[in-house]
Structures are given as C-alpha cells and as structure tokens.
C-alpha cells in the first residue's frame, strides 16, 4: 500500500476506494459507512484497500 493510498484512506475514504475498485458495491458501501461516521469509513477503506 502506497503512502498516497494511506493518506487518502484517512482523509477521503470513498475516494481511495473509488481509485482502487471503481464504481460498484464497494464504493457505495464506503460512502454509506463514511456518512454514518468517519471512522467506519476509514476502517472499511483500509480493509478493502489492503
């Protein structure tokens, strides 16, 4: 995982997931989790972008 990906995972989790996986279910889940709370979005981004 690159430094840019780590920074994006922390600051903008949906963007990091989008850059890695594109539009799809994973991206929508990331947006939903980030809207619920920033921490769940960050955790999801780190798990998905492993």
mmCIF file of the N, C-alpha and C atoms, coordinates in Angstrom:
data_MODEL
# 
_entry.id   MODEL 
# 
loop_
_atom_site.group_PDB 
_atom_site.id 
_atom_site.type_symbol 
_atom_site.label_atom_id 
_atom_site.label_alt_id 
_atom_site.label_comp_id 
_atom_site.label_asym_id 
_atom_site.label_entity_id 
_atom_site.label_seq_id 
_atom_site.pdbx_PDB_ins_code 
_atom_site.Cartn_x 
_atom_site.Cartn_y 
_atom_site.Cartn_z 
_atom_site.occupancy 
_atom_site.B_iso_or_equiv 
_atom_site.pdbx_formal_charge 
_atom_site.auth_seq_id 
_atom_site.auth_comp_id 
_atom_site.auth_asym_id 
_atom_site.auth_atom_id 
_atom_site.pdbx_PDB_model_num 
ATOM 1   N N  . UNK A 1 1  ? 0.858   -1.167 0.000  1.00 0.00 ? 1  UNK A N  1 
ATOM 2   C CA . UNK A 1 1  ? 0.000   0.000  0.000  1.00 0.00 ? 1  UNK A CA 1 
ATOM 3   C C  . UNK A 1 1  ? 0.905   1.231  0.000  1.00 0.00 ? 1  UNK A C  1 
ATOM 4   N N  . UNK A 1 2  ? 0.639   2.138  -0.922 1.00 0.00 ? 2  UNK A N  1 
ATOM 5   C CA . UNK A 1 2  ? 1.480   3.321  -1.057 1.00 0.00 ? 2  UNK A CA 1 
ATOM 6   C C  . UNK A 1 2  ? 1.100   4.380  -0.017 1.00 0.00 ? 2  UNK A C  1 
ATOM 7   N N  . UNK A 1 3  ? 1.976   5.336  0.141  1.00 0.00 ? 3  UNK A N  1 
ATOM 8   C CA . UNK A 1 3  ? 1.736   6.424  1.089  1.00 0.00 ? 3  UNK A CA 1 
ATOM 9   C C  . UNK A 1 3  ? 0.515   7.240  0.668  1.00 0.00 ? 3  UNK A C  1 
ATOM 10  N N  . UNK A 1 4  ? 0.339   7.461  -0.626 1.00 0.00 ? 4  UNK A N  1 
ATOM 11  C CA . UNK A 1 4  ? -0.818  8.195  -1.117 1.00 0.00 ? 4  UNK A CA 1 
ATOM 12  C C  . UNK A 1 4  ? -2.114  7.473  -0.765 1.00 0.00 ? 4  UNK A C  1 
ATOM 13  N N  . UNK A 1 5  ? -2.140  6.166  -0.908 1.00 0.00 ? 5  UNK A N  1 
ATOM 14  C CA . UNK A 1 5  ? -3.328  5.387  -0.569 1.00 0.00 ? 5  UNK A CA 1 
ATOM 15  C C  . UNK A 1 5  ? -3.632  5.487  0.918  1.00 0.00 ? 5  UNK A C  1 
ATOM 16  N N  . UNK A 1 6  ? -2.623  5.435  1.749  1.00 0.00 ? 6  UNK A N  1 
ATOM 17  C CA . UNK A 1 6  ? -2.823  5.554  3.194  1.00 0.00 ? 6  UNK A CA 1 
ATOM 18  C C  . UNK A 1 6  ? -3.398  6.912  3.551  1.00 0.00 ? 6  UNK A C  1 
ATOM 19  N N  . UNK A 1 7  ? -2.867  7.965  2.955  1.00 0.00 ? 7  UNK A N  1 
ATOM 20  C CA . UNK A 1 7  ? -3.362  9.316  3.229  1.00 0.00 ? 7  UNK A CA 1 
ATOM 21  C C  . UNK A 1 7  ? -4.807  9.458  2.764  1.00 0.00 ? 7  UNK A C  1 
ATOM 22  N N  . UNK A 1 8  ? -5.122  8.953  1.574  1.00 0.00 ? 8  UNK A N  1 
ATOM 23  C CA . UNK A 1 8  ? -6.493  9.018  1.079  1.00 0.00 ? 8  UNK A CA 1 
ATOM 24  C C  . UNK A 1 8  ? -7.440  8.168  1.917  1.00 0.00 ? 8  UNK A C  1 
ATOM 25  N N  . UNK A 1 9  ? -6.981  7.018  2.402  1.00 0.00 ? 9  UNK A N  1 
ATOM 26  C CA . UNK A 1 9  ? -7.806  6.186  3.275  1.00 0.00 ? 9  UNK A CA 1 
ATOM 27  C C  . UNK A 1 9  ? -8.216  6.956  4.523  1.00 0.00 ? 9  UNK A C  1 
ATOM 28  N N  . UNK A 1 10 ? -7.328  7.779  5.018  1.00 0.00 ? 10 UNK A N  1 
ATOM 29  C CA . UNK A 1 10 ? -7.609  8.523  6.239  1.00 0.00 ? 10 UNK A CA 1 
ATOM 30  C C  . UNK A 1 10 ? -8.451  9.768  5.955  1.00 0.00 ? 10 UNK A C  1 
ATOM 31  N N  . UNK A 1 11 ? -8.097  10.525 4.934  1.00 0.00 ? 11 UNK A N  1 
ATOM 32  C CA . UNK A 1 11 ? -8.767  11.799 4.685  1.00 0.00 ? 11 UNK A CA 1 
ATOM 33  C C  . UNK A 1 11 ? -10.077 11.648 3.903  1.00 0.00 ? 11 UNK A C  1 
ATOM 34  N N  . UNK A 1 12 ? -10.064 10.860 2.846  1.00 0.00 ? 12 UNK A N  1 
ATOM 35  C CA . UNK A 1 12 ? -11.231 10.693 1.966  1.00 0.00 ? 12 UNK A CA 1 
ATOM 36  C C  . UNK A 1 12 ? -11.420 9.211  1.635  1.00 0.00 ? 12 UNK A C  1 
ATOM 37  N N  . UNK A 1 13 ? -11.982 8.456  2.563  1.00 0.00 ? 13 UNK A N  1 
ATOM 38  C CA . UNK A 1 13 ? -12.104 7.011  2.330  1.00 0.00 ? 13 UNK A CA 1 
ATOM 39  C C  . UNK A 1 13 ? -12.831 6.624  1.039  1.00 0.00 ? 13 UNK A C  1 
ATOM 40  N N  . UNK A 1 14 ? -13.960 7.260  0.679  1.00 0.00 ? 14 UNK A N  1 
ATOM 41  C CA . UNK A 1 14 ? -14.611 6.839  -0.575 1.00 0.00 ? 14 UNK A CA 1 
ATOM 42  C C  . UNK A 1 14 ? -13.745 7.078  -1.815 1.00 0.00 ? 14 UNK A C  1 
ATOM 43  N N  . UNK A 1 15 ? -12.982 8.151  -1.823 1.00 0.00 ? 15 UNK A N  1 
ATOM 44  C CA . UNK A 1 15 ? -12.109 8.415  -2.961 1.00 0.00 ? 15 UNK A CA 1 
ATOM 45  C C  . UNK A 1 15 ? -11.035 7.338  -3.085 1.00 0.00 ? 15 UNK A C  1 
ATOM 46  N N  . UNK A 1 16 ? -10.470 6.928  -1.974 1.00 0.00 ? 16 UNK A N  1 
ATOM 47  C CA . UNK A 1 16 ? -9.453  5.878  -2.004 1.00 0.00 ? 16 UNK A CA 1 
ATOM 48  C C  . UNK A 1 16 ? -10.031 4.566  -2.531 1.00 0.00 ? 16 UNK A C  1 
ATOM 49  N N  . UNK A 1 17 ? -11.246 4.232  -2.097 1.00 0.00 ? 17 UNK A N  1 
ATOM 50  C CA . UNK A 1 17 ? -11.896 3.003  -2.579 1.00 0.00 ? 17 UNK A CA 1 
ATOM 51  C C  . UNK A 1 17 ? -12.228 3.130  -4.059 1.00 0.00 ? 17 UNK A C  1 
ATOM 52  N N  . UNK A 1 18 ? -12.697 4.292  -4.490 1.00 0.00 ? 18 UNK A N  1 
ATOM 53  C CA . UNK A 1 18 ? -13.021 4.508  -5.899 1.00 0.00 ? 18 UNK A CA 1 
ATOM 54  C C  . UNK A 1 18 ? -11.785 4.354  -6.784 1.00 0.00 ? 18 UNK A C  1 
ATOM 55  N N  . UNK A 1 19 ? -10.660 4.915  -6.363 1.00 0.00 ? 19 UNK A N  1 
ATOM 56  C CA . UNK A 1 19 ? -9.446  4.826  -7.173 1.00 0.00 ? 19 UNK A CA 1 
ATOM 57  C C  . UNK A 1 19 ? -8.944  3.392  -7.303 1.00 0.00 ? 19 UNK A C  1 
ATOM 58  N N  . UNK A 1 20 ? -9.185  2.586  -6.282 1.00 0.00 ? 20 UNK A N  1 
ATOM 59  C CA . UNK A 1 20 ? -8.718  1.200  -6.306 1.00 0.00 ? 20 UNK A CA 1 
ATOM 60  C C  . UNK A 1 20 ? -9.704  0.261  -7.012 1.00 0.00 ? 20 UNK A C  1 
ATOM 61  N N  . UNK A 1 21 ? -11.028 0.464  -6.783 1.00 0.00 ? 21 UNK A N  1 
ATOM 62  C CA . UNK A 1 21 ? -12.021 -0.502 -7.247 1.00 0.00 ? 21 UNK A CA 1 
ATOM 63  C C  . UNK A 1 21 ? -13.029 0.055  -8.248 1.00 0.00 ? 21 UNK A C  1 
ATOM 64  N N  . UNK A 1 22 ? -13.071 1.362  -8.452 1.00 0.00 ? 22 UNK A N  1 
ATOM 65  C CA . UNK A 1 22 ? -14.037 1.958  -9.371 1.00 0.00 ? 22 UNK A CA 1 
ATOM 66  C C  . UNK A 1 22 ? -15.431 2.010  -8.769 1.00 0.00 ? 22 UNK A C  1 
ATOM 67  N N  . UNK A 1 23 ? -16.391 2.353  -9.628 1.00 0.00 ? 23 UNK A N  1 
ATOM 68  C CA . UNK A 1 23 ? -17.778 2.413  -9.175 1.00 0.00 ? 23 UNK A CA 1 
ATOM 69  C C  . UNK A 1 23 ? -18.315 0.999  -8.998 1.00 0.00 ? 23 UNK A C  1 
ATOM 70  N N  . UNK A 1 24 ? -19.037 0.802  -7.926 1.00 0.00 ? 24 UNK A N  1 
ATOM 71  C CA . UNK A 1 24 ? -19.599 -0.515 -7.660 1.00 0.00 ? 24 UNK A CA 1 
ATOM 72  C C  . UNK A 1 24 ? -20.080 -0.596 -6.228 1.00 0.00 ? 24 UNK A C  1 
ATOM 73  N N  . UNK A 1 25 ? -20.346 -1.801 -5.816 1.00 0.00 ? 25 UNK A N  1 
ATOM 74  C CA . UNK A 1 25 ? -20.868 -2.025 -4.475 1.00 0.00 ? 25 UNK A CA 1 
ATOM 75  C C  . UNK A 1 25 ? -19.926 -1.607 -3.379 1.00 0.00 ? 25 UNK A C  1 
ATOM 76  N N  . UNK A 1 26 ? -18.648 -1.863 -3.565 1.00 0.00 ? 26 UNK A N  1 
ATOM 77  C CA . UNK A 1 26 ? -17.657 -1.496 -2.554 1.00 0.00 ? 26 UNK A CA 1 
ATOM 78  C C  . UNK A 1 26 ? -17.608 0.008  -2.360 1.00 0.00 ? 26 UNK A C  1 
ATOM 79  N N  . UNK A 1 27 ? -17.704 0.746  -3.451 1.00 0.00 ? 27 UNK A N  1 
ATOM 80  C CA . UNK A 1 27 ? -17.697 2.203  -3.380 1.00 0.00 ? 27 UNK A CA 1 
ATOM 81  C C  . UNK A 1 27 ? -18.935 2.725  -2.668 1.00 0.00 ? 27 UNK A C  1 
ATOM 82  N N  . UNK A 1 28 ? -20.100 2.150  -2.979 1.00 0.00 ? 28 UNK A N  1 
ATOM 83  C CA . UNK A 1 28 ? -21.335 2.583  -2.334 1.00 0.00 ? 28 UNK A CA 1 
ATOM 84  C C  . UNK A 1 28 ? -21.328 2.274  -0.839 1.00 0.00 ? 28 UNK A C  1 
ATOM 85  N N  . UNK A 1 29 ? -20.802 1.129  -0.466 1.00 0.00 ? 29 UNK A N  1 
ATOM 86  C CA . UNK A 1 29 ? -20.684 0.787  0.954  1.00 0.00 ? 29 UNK A CA 1 
ATOM 87  C C  . UNK A 1 29 ? -19.757 1.770  1.645  1.00 0.00 ? 29 UNK A C  1 
ATOM 88  N N  . UNK A 1 30 ? -18.679 2.137  0.992  1.00 0.00 ? 30 UNK A N  1 
ATOM 89  C CA . UNK A 1 30 ? -17.747 3.100  1.570  1.00 0.00 ? 30 UNK A CA 1 
ATOM 90  C C  . UNK A 1 30 ? -18.412 4.452  1.803  1.00 0.00 ? 30 UNK A C  1 
ATOM 91  N N  . UNK A 1 31 ? -19.200 4.910  0.839  1.00 0.00 ? 31 UNK A N  1 
ATOM 92  C CA . UNK A 1 31 ? -19.910 6.181  1.009  1.00 0.00 ? 31 UNK A CA 1 
ATOM 93  C C  . UNK A 1 31 ? -20.894 6.086  2.170  1.00 0.00 ? 31 UNK A C  1 
ATOM 94  N N  . UNK A 1 32 ? -21.641 5.001  2.237  1.00 0.00 ? 32 UNK A N  1 
ATOM 95  C CA . UNK A 1 32 ? -22.614 4.817  3.300  1.00 0.00 ? 32 UNK A CA 1 
ATOM 96  C C  . UNK A 1 32 ? -21.943 4.808  4.671  1.00 0.00 ? 32 UNK A C  1 
ATOM 97  N N  . UNK A 1 33 ? -20.870 4.054  4.804  1.00 0.00 ? 33 UNK A N  1 
ATOM 98  C CA . UNK A 1 33 ? -20.171 3.991  6.090  1.00 0.00 ? 33 UNK A CA 1 
ATOM 99  C C  . UNK A 1 33 ? -19.550 5.327  6.465  1.00 0.00 ? 33 UNK A C  1 
ATOM 100 N N  . UNK A 1 34 ? -19.060 6.071  5.491  1.00 0.00 ? 34 UNK A N  1 
ATOM 101 C CA . UNK A 1 34 ? -18.478 7.380  5.778  1.00 0.00 ? 34 UNK A CA 1 
ATOM 102 C C  . UNK A 1 34 ? -19.563 8.367  6.202  1.00 0.00 ? 34 UNK A C  1 
ATOM 103 N N  . UNK A 1 35 ? -20.749 8.264  5.626  1.00 0.00 ? 35 UNK A N  1 
ATOM 104 C CA . UNK A 1 35 ? -21.847 9.131  6.038  1.00 0.00 ? 35 UNK A CA 1 
ATOM 105 C C  . UNK A 1 35 ? -22.341 8.792  7.439  1.00 0.00 ? 35 UNK A C  1 
ATOM 106 N N  . UNK A 1 36 ? -22.328 7.516  7.787  1.00 0.00 ? 36 UNK A N  1 
ATOM 107 C CA . UNK A 1 36 ? -22.728 7.111  9.133  1.00 0.00 ? 36 UNK A CA 1 
ATOM 108 C C  . UNK A 1 36 ? -21.733 7.652  10.156 1.00 0.00 ? 36 UNK A C  1 
ATOM 109 N N  . UNK A 1 37 ? -20.475 7.540  9.838  1.00 0.00 ? 37 UNK A N  1 
ATOM 110 C CA . UNK A 1 37 ? -19.415 8.014  10.719 1.00 0.00 ? 37 UNK A CA 1 
ATOM 111 C C  . UNK A 1 37 ? -18.090 7.899  10.004 1.00 0.00 ? 37 UNK A C  1 
ATOM 112 N N  . UNK A 1 38 ? -17.235 8.833  10.243 1.00 0.00 ? 38 UNK A N  1 
ATOM 113 C CA . UNK A 1 38 ? -15.965 8.869  9.524  1.00 0.00 ? 38 UNK A CA 1 
ATOM 114 C C  . UNK A 1 38 ? -15.113 7.631  9.836  1.00 0.00 ? 38 UNK A C  1 
ATOM 115 N N  . UNK A 1 39 ? -15.076 7.218  11.094 1.00 0.00 ? 39 UNK A N  1 
ATOM 116 C CA . UNK A 1 39 ? -14.238 6.076  11.498 1.00 0.00 ? 39 UNK A CA 1 
ATOM 117 C C  . UNK A 1 39 ? -14.641 4.777  10.784 1.00 0.00 ? 39 UNK A C  1 
ATOM 118 N N  . UNK A 1 40 ? -15.929 4.429  10.709 1.00 0.00 ? 40 UNK A N  1 
ATOM 119 C CA . UNK A 1 40 ? -16.269 3.212  9.950  1.00 0.00 ? 40 UNK A CA 1 
ATOM 120 C C  . UNK A 1 40 ? -15.833 3.280  8.488  1.00 0.00 ? 40 UNK A C  1 
ATOM 121 N N  . UNK A 1 41 ? -15.919 4.457  7.893  1.00 0.00 ? 41 UNK A N  1 
ATOM 122 C CA . UNK A 1 41 ? -15.464 4.612  6.514  1.00 0.00 ? 41 UNK A CA 1 
ATOM 123 C C  . UNK A 1 41 ? -13.975 4.387  6.371  1.00 0.00 ? 41 UNK A C  1 
ATOM 124 N N  . UNK A 1 42 ? -13.206 4.901  7.322  1.00 0.00 ? 42 UNK A N  1 
ATOM 125 C CA . UNK A 1 42 ? -11.749 4.722  7.299  1.00 0.00 ? 42 UNK A CA 1 
ATOM 126 C C  . UNK A 1 42 ? -11.392 3.253  7.496  1.00 0.00 ? 42 UNK A C  1 
ATOM 127 N N  . UNK A 1 43 ? -12.039 2.601  8.432  1.00 0.00 ? 43 UNK A N  1 
ATOM 128 C CA . UNK A 1 43 ? -11.762 1.176  8.689  1.00 0.00 ? 43 UNK A CA 1 
ATOM 129 C C  . UNK A 1 43 ? -12.086 0.350  7.441  1.00 0.00 ? 43 UNK A C  1 
ATOM 130 N N  . UNK A 1 44 ? -13.222 0.616  6.824  1.00 0.00 ? 44 UNK A N  1 
ATOM 131 C CA . UNK A 1 44 ? -13.606 -0.107 5.603  1.00 0.00 ? 44 UNK A CA 1 
ATOM 132 C C  . UNK A 1 44 ? -12.591 0.132  4.486  1.00 0.00 ? 44 UNK A C  1 
ATOM 133 N N  . UNK A 1 45 ? -12.150 1.375  4.328  1.00 0.00 ? 45 UNK A N  1 
ATOM 134 C CA . UNK A 1 45 ? -11.188 1.683  3.273  1.00 0.00 ? 45 UNK A CA 1 
ATOM 135 C C  . UNK A 1 45 ? -9.879  0.925  3.485  1.00 0.00 ? 45 UNK A C  1 
ATOM 136 N N  . UNK A 1 46 ? -9.411  0.855  4.733  1.00 0.00 ? 46 UNK A N  1 
ATOM 137 C CA . UNK A 1 46 ? -8.162  0.128  4.987  1.00 0.00 ? 46 UNK A CA 1 
ATOM 138 C C  . UNK A 1 46 ? -8.336  -1.364 4.743  1.00 0.00 ? 46 UNK A C  1 
ATOM 139 N N  . UNK A 1 47 ? -9.492  -1.913 5.093  1.00 0.00 ? 47 UNK A N  1 
ATOM 140 C CA . UNK A 1 47 ? -9.718  -3.357 4.884  1.00 0.00 ? 47 UNK A CA 1 
ATOM 141 C C  . UNK A 1 47 ? -9.798  -3.663 3.387  1.00 0.00 ? 47 UNK A C  1 
ATOM 142 N N  . UNK A 1 48 ? -10.545 -2.847 2.653  1.00 0.00 ? 48 UNK A N  1 
ATOM 143 C CA . UNK A 1 48 ? -10.753 -3.099 1.214  1.00 0.00 ? 48 UNK A CA 1 
ATOM 144 C C  . UNK A 1 48 ? -9.480  -2.847 0.410  1.00 0.00 ? 48 UNK A C  1 
ATOM 145 N N  . UNK A 1 49 ? -8.719  -1.829 0.776  1.00 0.00 ? 49 UNK A N  1 
ATOM 146 C CA . UNK A 1 49 ? -7.525  -1.478 0.013  1.00 0.00 ? 49 UNK A CA 1 
ATOM 147 C C  . UNK A 1 49 ? -6.269  -2.160 0.522  1.00 0.00 ? 49 UNK A C  1 
ATOM 148 N N  . UNK A 1 50 ? -6.426  -3.278 1.156  1.00 0.00 ? 50 UNK A N  1 
ATOM 149 C CA . UNK A 1 50 ? -5.282  -3.995 1.734  1.00 0.00 ? 50 UNK A CA 1 
ATOM 150 C C  . UNK A 1 50 ? -4.254  -4.347 0.702  1.00 0.00 ? 50 UNK A C  1 
# 
